[in-house]
Amino acid sequence: MAIKVLVVDDSSFFRRRVSEIVNQDTGLEVVGTATNGEEAILMAARLRPDVITMDVEMPVMDGITAVRRIMANTPVPILMFSSLTHDGAKSTLEALEAGAVDFMPKRFENIATNKEEAAALLQNRIRGIARRRPTGGLSSSAPVRREPLAGPSIWPVVPTSPTVPTKPYNSASGKRYRALVIGTSTGGPVALQKILIQFPVTYPLPIMLIQHMPAAFTPAFATRLDSLCNIRVKEAENGEMLQPGCAYLAPGGMQMMLEKGGSFGRIKILPGKADMNYKPSVDITFASASKVFGGDILAVVLTGMGADGREGARMLSKLGATIWAQDEASCVVYGMPQAIVNAGLASHVLGIEQLADAILKESGNG
């Protein structure tokens, strides 16, 4: 049975373009289109789509308001389309907080080198978030959609495995750490916010955050987190020394690495190579951190498509680092954590509501 998609945008050209791409995939079907948020609310209730694609800026009712109303009344996975501007980034982050689960730039040429790649990316993204029963935003944990296993894809596919039960976190291991490193993708902005807002200003370790996100979005995301958290959160800059109680967000389109220097190490920002799937890449940051901190790292892999982070976590694990994964039930997409679990790298598999408290206890601030 085809995945039913509702396309919402005030531009007739963009509605037509998205509809054509969706309908090219025999496993997807556009069941309706809407020109504004009010129409989207009515059609979501009537058509019960599996996925909605939603523009942010629309007349009558904007996309953010529509997301809130839809998630309150007829919850459904929503993919936002946004401009790659500072204002577009802020609006998209608000939409994610309201309950949308993922986003893509409206200008496909910003994320793809040709039409075929852009079409495959959109189709795969819709498949990745489909057939879930989300309950919305920061007020709850959205149920999971497993990593898609069929259809065109530019994401690495992770083989499915039986559900791994969440392991209770009873007490700290007693291990001493020098850094916390967190990697994530789809669903990550909300997951990171849920965790980091619980950290006290006295948190004793530097934190490196790797979120798959365009370059235009990471400054706005860092600013948003910084305004909400007790700890400092900033977009990482080349050459700055890591400091305890500060979270450094990898810049979009770049790679965040670490080199020796100071008490905790020095950040090195390099351009993302064109042939890299992920910019920033969790694997690259994990691997780089292993060379500076060895096994004195607590690494956490959160919700996201693909398997980025698995090979970096493997390197860390060989050095004695502690690797945790988010559990299936609280992920938006159980891809990246699933890859960690399937590889036998996770010592604990924890729900998003457990993670902050567990991290604080494990790293000596709980």
N, C-alpha and C positions, 0 to 999 in steps of 0.2 A: 504494500500500500504506500502510495507516494506521500511524502511529507508536504503538508499544506502550508502555503506561505501567503501572508497578507502584506502587500507592498504599500507603504504610506509615504507620500512626498507631494509637495505642491507643484513640482515641475513635471509636466506631462512627458517631457523628453526623458527624465531620469526614471520615472515610473516605467516607461516603455523599455528602457535599457535594462533595468534590473529584472523586469518580467521576462524579457527575452533570454537573459542569462540563466535565470532560474528554470525556465521551461525547457532549456536545452538538455537538462539532466532528467532522465526518465524517472529518477527517484524523487523528484521535486515537482511541485505543481502550484502555480499562482492561482489562488481561489478567489482573489479580489484585490482591488486597489482603492486607496482613499487619498484625498487631497489635503486633509488637515486632521488635527487631533480629535476633533469631535466625531468626524466620520469614522476614524480609526476605532474609537471606543464602541460605537454602535456595531461596526462590522466585526470587531473582535468577539462581541457577545453573540452575534448572529451566526458567524461562520466557524467559530472555534478553530482558528488556525493552529498549527503546531509551532510556527515561528512568525514573528512580525519583523519586517525591516522598517525602520522609522527615521525620518528626517528630524533634525533638531529644530530648525527655524521654519515655521509654517504660519499662515494666517489663521484666523478664527481661534485656534488653540495650538500652542507650540508642542513639540515632541516631549519635553520633560513633563509637562502637566498631563499629557496623554498617557505617558508611562505610569505615572503615579495612579491615575484613575483605573487603567487597565489592570495593574498589579493588585489593586484593592478589590476589583470586582471579578475579573476573569483572567487570572494569572497565566502568562504565556511567555516563553523566552523571546526577548526583544533584542534585535541587533540594530544599533544606532549607526547612522551615517553622519559624518561630521566633516567640516572644513578643517584643514591643518593650519589653524591659526590659534593664537592665544585665547581669544574669546571662544572659538570652537572647542578648544580643549577644556576650558572651564565648564562649558555647557554640557559636554559629553560626560565629564566626571560627575556632574550633578545628575545626569540621566542614569548613570551606573549606580549612584547612591539611591536613586528612586526605584531601582529594580531592574533596569536593563542589564543584560549579562555580557555584552560584547559590543565592539564598535569597529567601523572601518572608515577610511577616508572616502569622501565622495568622489575625489579625483583618483580613479583607479591607477592612473599612470604614476602616482606617488608610491605605489606598493607593488607594481608589476611592470615587467619589461615589454609585455605584449598582451593582446586581447585574450588569447587563450589562457595565459597564466592568470590574468585578472578574473576570468570566468571561473576557473578551477578554484581559485582562492575563495571567491564568494560562495560558490556551491559547497565547498568543504566546510566553510565557516557555518553555514546554515545547518548542514548535517551535524556538525559538532555540538550545536546547542539545542537540537530539535528533540521533541518528545520528552520534555521535562515538565515538572509541575512546580515551577518556582513560586515562592511565597513572598519574594520581594526584598530588595535593598538591604539596609543594615539592621532591620528589625528581626531578621531570621536567617537561618542557613538554608540555602536553596538545595533541593535534591539534585542528584547527579545524573549526568548523561555520560555514558562510557565513550571512550575514544572511538570515532567512527572507523569501520573496518572495510567499507566498500565505497566505490565511486571515485572520481578523480580527486587527487589530493596532492598538495605540495608539502604536506606535513609528514614527518616520519610516523609510521603506524606502529602502535604498541600492541602486541598480541594480548588478547583477553585472558583473564585468569579468574578463578573463583574469588568471590569477595573476601578480602582479608579483614578479619575483625579488628576493631580498635583495641589497642593494648592499653590497659589502664596505667596511668603514670602515678606511681605511688610516692616515690621519694627520689631526691636528687642522687645522681651517681657518685658525686664527690669529685668528679673530674674538674680540673681547672682549665678555663678557656681564655683565649686571647681575642676572639672575635666571634660575632654572630653573622651568618651569611644566609640570606633568604632569596630563593628564586621562584618566579611565578609567571603566569601568562593570563589566559582567559579567566576572568573572575578575580584576578589578583588585586586590582585597586580596592575593592571592598574588603577582601580578605586581609590585606596589609593594614588597612585602616582599623579593622576590628582588633588586630593584634597590637599595633603600635600605640593606640590611644590608651592602652592599659599599662604602658611602661612608665615608671617613675623617672623624675629628672635625675635621680641618682643611679640610673642603670650603668653598670660598671664596664661595659664592653662597647667598642665601636661596632656599628652594624652596616653591612653592605647589602643593598637591595637591588635585585635584578628583575625588572618587570618588562616584558615585551611590550613596547610602546613607541610610537613615532616620536621623532625629535621635537616636534612642536608641542607635544603633550607633557613631556617629563618635567619641564620647569613649572608648569601649572600644577601638576600632581604633587611635586615636592613642596610647593608653597601651600597647597591645601593641607597636606599632612602636617606640615610644620605649624599651621594655625590651629590644628586640632589636638596635637600631641604635647605632652610635657617635655619629652626629649626634643632635641633639635633635629629637623629633617631638612636636607638640602640636596640639590642636584650636585653630583660629584664634579670636581674640577681637577684638571691635570696638575699634579705636583703637590697637592695639599696633603698634609699629614693627618692620618686617622686619629680621632680623639674619642675617648669613652663618652657614652651618652649621646652620641650623634649618629644619625642614620644617613648614609650616602647613597642616593639613588643614581644608578647608572644612566647616563644621558642616552636618549633615543638615537638610533642610527650610529652609535659608537660602541666601542668595547671598553669595559672597565677592568683594569688589571691592577695588580698590587706589586710593589717592589719594596725591598728593605729600606728602612729609614725612620728615624725617630723611635719612639717607644712602641708604636703599634704598626708602623709601615706607612708607605706613601702611595697615594693613588696615581695611576698612570692611565690616561685616557687616550685611546688610539682610534683612528677612523675604522669603521666597520667595512671589511672587504666585501666586494660586490657578490662574491660567490657564497657568502655566509647566509644561511637561512634566518638566523636570529641576530639582530643588532639592537640591543645588547644580547649577549649569549650567557646563559647561566653556566654552561660548561667552561667557558673561557675564564670567567671570574672565579669559579670554584677551583679550577686548575691553578690559576695564578696565586690564589690565596694559599693553596697547599704548599707552595714553594717558600712562602714567607712564614706561615704559622705552623706548618707541618700538620700534626694531628690535633693541635689545640684549638679546634674550631667546632662550633655547633652549627650545622648546616640544615636548613629546613626547606623542603620543596613543597610548594602549595599548588593549588588548582591551575590547570593549564593544558592546552593541546600539545601533542607531540611528546618527545622524550628528552628535550633539552634539560641538562642537569645530571642525567644519568652517568655519563662518562666522567664528568668532573667529580661527582659524588663517589664514583668508583676509586678515583685517585685519592680522594680524601680518606676514604674508608681504609685503604691499604696503609695509610699513615697513622691510623688510630682515631680519626675524627668521628664525632657522633653525627649520624644522619637520621633525621626524622622526616616523615611524610604526612601530609594531610590525608584524612580518611576519605573513603569514597562517598559516604553519605553527605558530607558537607561541601564537596567540591562542586563547582559549576561544570567543569569537564575533568573527568578522572583520566588524564593522559600522563602528564609529567609525574605526579605522585605514583601512579600505577607502574610507570617504568622503573622507579626507584624500588618499589615493593617487589615487582617481578624479578628484579636483579638480586634480591636478597640483601639490599643495602640498608634498609630502614630498621633501626633498633626499636623505634616506636612509631605507631600509626595513630594519629590523634585528630579529633574533631576540631573545627575552627574555634569553637567555644572553649576548648581546653588549652589551646596552644599557648596563649599569652601567659597564663598562670604557670604552665609547665616550663616554658622558656625562662621565666623569672626565677623559678625554683632551681632549675638546672644550672643557670649561669650565676647564681649567688646573690639574687636580689628578690627572692621570694619570701 
